[in-house]
Amino acid sequence: MTIFIDADGCPVVDLTLKIARELEIPVLLICDTSHRFEREGAQTITVSKGADSADFALVNRVVPGDVVVTQDYGLAAMCLAKRALPLNQDGMVYTNENIDALLLFRHTARKIRNAGGRLKGNAKRDRAVQDKAFADALRKILLGA
């Protein structure tokens, strides 16, 4: 098992590394050239900048049972298709049961924005609450509980 992190804009990189170190699980950070990530205890793969280049690089490496930390619904869907275990930075586990609704929401929101409409943005991330939810979910996945 490996933990893959879609590192572009991920607020839980250090928390993930801490948990992975405790459980002796390897971590792979994937980012594009517009972001620079070097963390002790993780291997970093930097891919050329381009639409979804980091996502495709990650999907091409993931195998069944790997854990993927991402906030990208499209990437989560591709990881589910490869039988990986995608997890949102706020502790939500992506599943075959919830991914279609999430993708539909994303599509509908894009259509509204493209038509000139506006949507209320996400609430500001409450780091204490959401980091705890993420850490609990990650440990549960990693320990098979």
Secondary structure, DSSP 8 states (H G I E B T S, - for coil): --EEEE-TT-TTHHHHHHHHHHHT--EEEEEETTS----TT-EEEEE--STTHHHHHHHHH--TT-EEE-S-HHHHHHHHHTT-EEE-TTS-B--TTTHHHHHHHHHHHHHHHHTT----------HHHHHHHHHHHHHHHHHT-
